[in-house]
Amino acid sequence: MTKPLLEVADLRTQFESEEGVIRAVNGVSFTVDEGRVLGIVGESGCGKSVTALSIMRLIDPPGRVTSGRALFHDDGSERDLLALPQVALEDILGNRISMIFQDPLTSLNPVLTVGYQIMEPLRVHRRMPARKARDEAARLLGRVGIPGERLDDYPHQFSGGMRQRVMIAMAVACRPKLLIADEPTTALDVTTQAQILNLLRELKRELGTSVVIITHDLGVIAQLADRVAVMYAGRIVEDAPVAEIFDAPRHPYTRALVASIPRLNEWHERLPTIEGAPPHLRDERRGCAFEPRCASRVPRCAQERPPLVELSAGHPAPAGSPGKSRHERAKDGRDAPRNNRADQKLYHPARVFRRKEG
């Protein structure tokens, strides 16, 4: 049985503005188990990145974390990251917990060489001598597919994908227990995205690192995550193993996200879309935040927010979600998951001149 590494409970972060209080994160709770990958998915502006920055204590004024806990279990101890003194926190961040930030172009210091920036956590946290730290930085660069000879180059001399690799090398330099990756494949071409995901997968396997990956791309989630937390308007609306999110989504928002994934065998059909736009996080709704956009809403949805309940083992979802999941119907012999990737084979007919083969 896996043990929890990070337990986040009732996390709330808000920003003061002239128009009012923006509740960017509004009561978020989740658990990251040792050696596992948690995916946090949702539309832009739903609070994913603010959640990560809140855990790392990187929210600057006018933003502030107003409540919650982030319990980090390490070496037999339990520490609340949100309550630790700054000195104790600095010993953890960049060492036991690292983060790959969303934009490597602005996250890397443009006036320092990449070698210096990779060496820095090694010098600070591991007290490595300069020569040994430089050798380790060269090894780390090679591990992420960049020649060690480029230690003395500056960030502007690298492509977007290579800068992302440099960020990964920095993040794993001290072999962290937890790695938070905020949109690590955004703005990268498909080939580079695949390389970055393969690299994260290999590093997780080699180091035993737990990963929180934040993205709006369900394809990334399907490839990397063990478990998925779906966010909407600053809240987690569903939390389940990755197979259940794709095979048996319960919340209407999750179902709408999954339905919008392009499928090869439905190329001639119009993709379903989610009408409207997410609510402004300044507005505190009485009912379900997704109600104005939901195709299956009822009058009750505008008046009250359904609490998360355990609909099946390890699958919290809103009370009132559809009855049996696809997995539960499969046990009864009436249905089967359509996305069982372990034994699934796909055959795609191809046209050779005017003949259809396969």
C-alpha positions as CSV (number, residue, x, y, z in Angstrom):
1,M,0.0,0.0,0.0
2,T,1.4,3.4,-1.0
3,K,2.0,6.1,1.6
4,P,1.0,9.7,1.2
5,L,3.9,12.1,0.5
6,L,1.9,15.3,0.3
7,E,-1.6,16.0,1.8
8,V,-3.2,19.2,0.9
9,A,-6.4,20.1,2.8
10,D,-8.8,23.0,2.3
11,L,-6.2,25.2,0.6
12,R,-7.5,28.8,-0.1
13,T,-5.7,31.5,-1.9
14,Q,-7.1,34.9,-2.8
15,F,-6.0,38.1,-4.5
16,E,-7.1,41.6,-3.6
17,S,-8.1,43.8,-6.5
18,E,-10.0,47.1,-7.1
19,E,-13.0,45.1,-8.3
20,G,-13.0,42.8,-5.2
21,V,-11.5,39.6,-3.9
22,I,-10.5,37.0,-6.5
23,R,-10.8,33.5,-5.0
24,A,-8.2,31.8,-7.2
25,V,-8.1,28.6,-5.0
26,N,-11.2,27.9,-3.0
27,G,-11.0,24.9,-0.7
28,V,-8.7,22.5,-2.6
29,S,-7.8,19.2,-1.1
30,F,-5.8,16.3,-2.6
31,T,-3.2,13.7,-1.8
32,V,0.0,12.7,-3.6
33,D,1.2,9.2,-2.9
34,E,4.9,8.2,-2.8
35,G,6.2,7.2,-6.3
36,R,3.0,8.2,-8.0
37,V,2.0,10.9,-10.5
38,L,-1.0,13.2,-9.8
39,G,-2.3,15.1,-12.8
40,I,-4.2,18.4,-12.1
41,V,-6.2,19.3,-15.2
42,G,-8.6,22.1,-16.1
43,E,-9.1,25.1,-18.3
44,S,-6.8,28.1,-18.2
45,G,-7.6,30.3,-15.2
46,C,-9.2,27.6,-13.1
47,G,-6.5,27.9,-10.3
48,K,-4.1,25.1,-11.2
49,S,-0.8,27.1,-11.2
50,V,-1.9,29.2,-8.2
51,T,-2.4,25.9,-6.3
52,A,1.2,24.9,-7.0
53,L,2.6,28.3,-6.2
54,S,0.6,28.3,-3.0
55,I,2.1,25.0,-1.9
56,M,5.6,26.4,-2.7
57,R,4.9,29.6,-0.8
58,L,5.6,31.7,-3.9
59,I,2.4,33.8,-3.8
60,D,3.3,37.5,-3.7
61,P,1.1,40.4,-2.6
62,P,-1.7,41.3,-3.4
63,G,-2.2,37.5,-3.2
64,R,-2.1,35.5,0.0
65,V,-2.9,32.0,1.2
66,T,-5.8,32.5,3.7
67,S,-6.2,29.0,5.0
68,G,-5.3,25.3,4.5
69,R,-2.6,22.8,5.2
70,A,0.1,21.2,3.0
71,L,1.5,18.3,5.0
72,F,4.8,17.0,3.6
73,H,5.8,13.5,4.9
74,D,9.6,13.0,4.6
75,D,12.1,10.8,6.5
76,G,9.5,9.9,9.1
77,S,8.5,13.5,9.9
78,E,5.4,15.5,9.0
79,R,5.7,19.2,8.3
80,D,3.1,21.7,7.2
81,L,4.7,23.7,4.4
82,L,2.3,26.6,4.9
83,A,3.3,27.0,8.5
84,L,7.0,26.4,8.5
85,P,9.4,29.2,9.3
86,Q,11.1,30.6,6.2
87,V,14.5,29.1,7.2
88,A,13.1,25.6,7.5
89,L,11.2,26.0,4.2
90,E,14.3,27.1,2.3
91,D,15.9,23.8,3.3
92,I,13.1,21.9,1.6
93,L,12.4,23.9,-1.5
94,G,14.8,23.1,-4.3
95,N,16.0,20.2,-2.3
96,R,13.2,17.8,-1.2
97,I,10.6,19.6,-3.3
98,S,11.3,21.1,-6.7
99,M,9.3,22.8,-9.3
100,I,9.5,23.1,-13.1
101,F,7.9,26.5,-13.9
102,Q,5.6,27.2,-16.8
103,D,7.8,29.4,-18.9
104,P,11.5,28.5,-19.0
105,L,12.3,31.6,-21.0
106,T,11.3,33.9,-18.1
107,S,12.2,31.4,-15.3
108,L,15.8,31.1,-16.2
109,N,18.1,34.0,-15.3
110,P,19.2,35.5,-18.7
111,V,22.5,36.9,-17.3
112,L,23.7,33.6,-15.7
113,T,25.0,30.6,-17.6
114,V,22.9,27.4,-17.4
115,G,25.8,25.7,-15.7
116,Y,25.8,28.2,-12.9
117,Q,22.0,27.9,-12.4
118,I,22.2,24.0,-12.3
119,M,25.1,24.2,-9.9
120,E,23.4,26.6,-7.5
121,P,21.1,24.1,-5.7
122,L,24.0,21.6,-5.5
123,R,26.2,24.2,-3.8
124,V,23.4,25.5,-1.5
125,H,21.7,22.3,-0.4
126,R,24.5,19.6,-0.9
127,R,27.4,21.9,0.0
128,M,29.3,20.5,-3.0
129,P,32.7,22.0,-3.9
130,A,32.6,24.1,-7.1
131,R,34.5,21.5,-9.2
132,K,32.4,18.6,-8.2
133,A,29.2,20.6,-8.7
134,R,30.3,21.5,-12.2
135,D,30.9,17.9,-13.0
136,E,27.5,16.9,-11.7
137,A,25.9,19.8,-13.7
138,A,27.5,18.5,-16.8
139,R,26.2,15.0,-16.0
140,L,22.7,16.3,-15.4
141,L,22.7,18.2,-18.7
142,G,23.8,15.0,-20.5
143,R,21.0,13.1,-18.7
144,V,18.4,15.4,-20.2
145,G,19.9,15.2,-23.7
146,I,22.1,18.3,-23.8
147,P,25.9,18.0,-24.3
148,G,27.8,18.9,-21.1
149,E,30.0,21.2,-23.1
150,R,27.1,23.7,-23.2
151,L,27.4,24.5,-19.4
152,D,28.8,27.9,-20.2
153,D,26.0,28.9,-22.6
154,Y,23.3,31.4,-21.7
155,P,19.5,30.7,-21.8
156,H,19.0,32.7,-25.0
157,Q,21.3,30.3,-26.9
158,F,18.9,27.4,-26.4
159,S,15.6,26.5,-28.1
160,G,12.4,26.4,-26.1
161,G,12.6,22.6,-25.7
162,M,16.2,22.7,-24.6
163,R,15.4,25.4,-22.0
164,Q,12.7,23.2,-20.6
165,R,15.3,20.4,-20.4
166,V,17.6,22.8,-18.5
167,M,14.8,23.5,-16.1
168,I,14.3,19.8,-15.5
169,A,18.0,19.3,-14.9
170,M,17.9,22.1,-12.3
171,A,14.7,20.6,-10.6
172,V,16.1,17.1,-10.2
173,A,19.7,18.1,-9.3
174,C,19.1,17.3,-5.6
175,R,17.0,14.2,-6.3
176,P,13.8,15.6,-4.8
177,K,11.0,13.5,-3.3
178,L,8.4,15.6,-5.0
179,L,8.5,17.3,-8.4
180,I,5.8,19.8,-9.4
181,A,5.7,20.3,-13.2
182,D,3.6,23.3,-14.2
183,E,2.6,23.0,-17.9
184,P,6.0,21.4,-18.9
185,T,5.0,20.9,-22.5
186,T,3.2,24.1,-23.3
187,A,4.2,25.9,-26.5
188,L,6.4,23.0,-27.5
189,D,6.1,21.1,-30.8
190,V,4.6,17.5,-30.6
191,T,8.0,15.8,-31.0
192,T,9.6,17.9,-28.2
193,Q,6.5,17.3,-26.0
194,A,7.0,13.5,-26.4
195,Q,10.6,13.8,-25.5
196,I,9.9,15.9,-22.3
197,L,7.2,13.4,-21.2
198,N,9.5,10.4,-21.8
199,L,12.2,12.2,-19.8
200,L,9.8,12.8,-16.8
201,R,8.7,9.2,-16.9
202,E,12.3,7.9,-16.9
203,L,13.3,10.3,-14.1
204,K,10.3,9.2,-12.0
205,R,11.3,5.5,-12.5
206,E,15.0,6.0,-11.7
207,L,14.6,8.4,-8.8
208,G,11.3,7.2,-7.3
209,T,10.1,10.8,-7.3
210,S,6.5,11.6,-6.9
211,V,5.2,14.1,-9.5
212,V,2.4,16.6,-9.7
213,I,1.9,17.5,-13.3
214,I,-0.3,20.5,-14.1
215,T,-1.8,20.8,-17.6
216,H,-4.9,21.5,-19.7
217,D,-3.9,18.6,-22.1
218,L,-5.7,15.4,-21.4
219,G,-3.3,13.6,-23.7
220,V,-0.5,14.4,-21.3
221,I,-2.6,13.2,-18.4
222,A,-3.3,9.9,-20.2
223,Q,0.4,9.2,-20.8
224,L,1.9,10.1,-17.4
225,A,-0.6,10.3,-14.6
226,D,-1.7,7.6,-12.2
227,R,-4.5,9.8,-10.7
228,V,-6.3,12.9,-11.8
229,A,-7.8,15.9,-10.0
230,V,-10.1,17.9,-12.2
231,M,-10.3,21.6,-11.3
232,Y,-13.0,24.2,-12.3
233,A,-13.3,27.7,-11.0
234,G,-10.8,27.3,-8.1
235,R,-12.2,24.0,-6.9
236,I,-11.6,20.3,-7.4
237,V,-14.8,18.8,-8.9
238,E,-13.6,15.2,-9.4
239,D,-10.6,13.1,-8.2
240,A,-10.1,9.6,-9.5
241,P,-7.6,7.1,-11.0
242,V,-6.7,8.0,-14.5
243,A,-8.6,5.0,-16.1
244,E,-11.8,6.0,-14.4
245,I,-11.6,9.6,-15.5
246,F,-11.5,8.5,-19.2
247,D,-13.8,5.5,-18.9
248,A,-16.3,6.6,-16.3
249,P,-16.2,10.4,-15.6
250,R,-18.9,11.5,-13.1
251,H,-18.9,15.3,-13.0
252,P,-20.6,17.0,-16.0
253,Y,-17.5,19.1,-16.5
254,T,-15.2,16.1,-16.6
255,R,-17.6,14.3,-19.0
256,A,-17.6,17.4,-21.2
257,L,-13.8,17.5,-21.2
258,V,-13.4,13.9,-22.1
259,A,-16.1,14.1,-24.8
260,S,-14.1,16.9,-26.5
261,I,-11.1,14.7,-27.1
262,P,-10.7,14.1,-30.9
263,R,-11.1,10.4,-31.9
264,L,-9.8,8.8,-35.1
265,N,-12.9,6.8,-35.7
266,E,-15.1,9.9,-35.4
267,W,-13.2,12.3,-37.7
268,H,-16.4,13.1,-39.7
269,E,-18.4,14.3,-36.6
270,R,-18.3,17.7,-35.1
271,L,-16.4,17.8,-31.8
272,P,-18.6,18.6,-28.7
273,T,-17.8,21.9,-27.1
274,I,-18.5,23.5,-23.8
275,E,-20.6,26.6,-24.3
276,G,-19.8,29.8,-22.5
277,A,-16.8,30.7,-20.4
278,P,-15.7,29.9,-16.9
279,P,-17.1,32.3,-14.2
280,H,-15.0,35.1,-12.9
281,L,-13.3,34.0,-9.7
282,R,-14.3,37.3,-8.1
283,D,-17.9,36.1,-8.1
284,E,-18.9,33.7,-5.3
285,R,-21.7,31.6,-6.6
286,R,-24.3,30.0,-4.4
287,G,-24.7,26.9,-6.4
288,C,-22.5,24.8,-8.7
289,A,-20.0,27.0,-10.6
290,F,-20.5,24.9,-13.8
291,E,-24.3,25.3,-13.8
292,P,-24.5,28.0,-16.4
293,R,-22.6,25.9,-18.9
294,C,-23.9,22.5,-18.0
295,A,-26.0,20.6,-20.5
296,S,-27.6,18.4,-17.8
297,R,-28.3,21.1,-15.2
298,V,-31.5,21.2,-13.1
299,P,-33.0,24.1,-11.1
300,R,-31.4,22.7,-7.9
301,C,-27.9,23.2,-9.3
302,A,-28.2,27.0,-9.2
303,Q,-29.1,26.9,-5.5
304,E,-26.6,24.5,-3.9
305,R,-23.2,23.1,-4.5
306,P,-23.1,19.3,-4.4
307,P,-20.5,17.9,-1.9
308,L,-17.9,15.4,-3.0
309,V,-18.8,11.9,-1.9
310,E,-17.1,8.5,-2.4
311,L,-19.1,7.1,-5.3
312,S,-16.7,4.2,-5.8
313,A,-13.4,3.2,-4.1
314,G,-11.0,6.1,-4.4
315,H,-13.3,8.2,-6.6
316,P,-14.8,11.2,-5.0
317,A,-17.3,13.0,-7.2
318,P,-20.3,15.3,-6.6
319,A,-23.4,13.8,-4.9
320,G,-26.1,13.3,-7.5
321,S,-23.7,12.2,-10.2
322,P,-24.9,9.4,-12.5
323,G,-25.5,6.0,-10.9
324,K,-23.2,3.2,-11.9
325,S,-19.9,3.8,-13.6
326,R,-18.8,2.0,-16.8
327,H,-16.5,-0.1,-14.6
328,E,-19.4,-1.1,-12.3
329,R,-21.5,-2.0,-15.3
330,A,-18.7,-4.1,-16.7
331,K,-18.7,-6.1,-13.5
332,D,-22.3,-6.8,-14.1
333,G,-21.5,-8.0,-17.6
334,R,-23.6,-5.3,-19.3
335,D,-20.8,-3.0,-20.4
336,A,-17.0,-2.9,-20.7
337,P,-14.5,-0.1,-20.5
338,R,-13.8,1.2,-24.1
339,N,-10.4,2.5,-23.1
340,N,-8.7,-0.6,-21.6
341,R,-5.2,0.3,-22.9
342,A,-3.6,-2.9,-21.6
343,D,-5.0,-5.2,-24.2
344,Q,-6.5,-2.8,-26.7
345,K,-5.6,-3.1,-30.4
346,L,-6.6,-0.6,-33.0
347,Y,-6.7,-1.2,-36.7
348,H,-7.0,1.8,-38.9
349,P,-7.9,1.2,-42.6
350,A,-5.6,2.9,-45.1
351,R,-6.3,4.0,-48.7
352,V,-3.8,2.9,-51.3
353,F,-4.6,4.8,-54.5
354,R,-8.4,4.2,-54.5
355,R,-8.5,0.9,-52.7
356,K,-9.2,0.6,-49.0
357,E,-6.8,-1.8,-47.2
358,G,-7.3,-3.3,-43.7
